[in-house]
Amino acid sequence: MRHQQGMLAESLVALAIGLAVTVLMVSIWIADSTRRATEIDGRLVQADLHAATRYLPTLFVPANAIEVVDQTSIRRTIGASAVEVRSETGIQLTHPFSTVIIYLGRSQSQTEDALWIFQDRFGDQSQHALMDATGSMTVSADTRRVCFTLSDPVWIYCHEALPGQVLYD
């Protein structure tokens, strides 16, 4: 009987150690999965920012005139739209045969705020969300440079006036 009491005690100790190791492994796994989810989310945001940084020069470089416009002007230009203008200011780019407006907005299908691009080419109007942006957008400009800042994700995009471009602040 004495021999079996020792086996029972050893089994209980082994079971307790196994349970402790299991709890430790599960907590490490949870922490790692949370970290990976954060990393993946961060990579997606970075991918959006890199894509936007590559895309915006295709809009800014050929523009003849760049102007900071208020919310009322944006609404007047885009007309009756499914996109709700959320930013107080935006940037209007005037190309030889088109107008582009960059602003913060949301729609029924894009329920979170996003950076929106409105394009009017020969009367053909289109809009698309460039990237999610849940914070605010501010625009600053002078005669040489225009910059806009997003607060979430934290991002600043600036464009220096090229020869032949006119910037209105």
TAHUWO-V569706 format. One record per helix or strand of 3 or more residues. SS is the DSSP state (H for helix, E for strand). FROM is the first residue (numbers start at 1). TO is the last residue. If there is no record, write none. Layout:
ss | from | to
SS | FROM | TO
SS | FROM | TO
This chain:
ss | from | to
H | 2 | 60
E | 65 | 70
H | 71 | 78
E | 89 | 95
E | 98 | 106
E | 114 | 121
E | 124 | 132
E | 137 | 141
E | 145 | 151
E | 154 | 160
E | 166 | 168
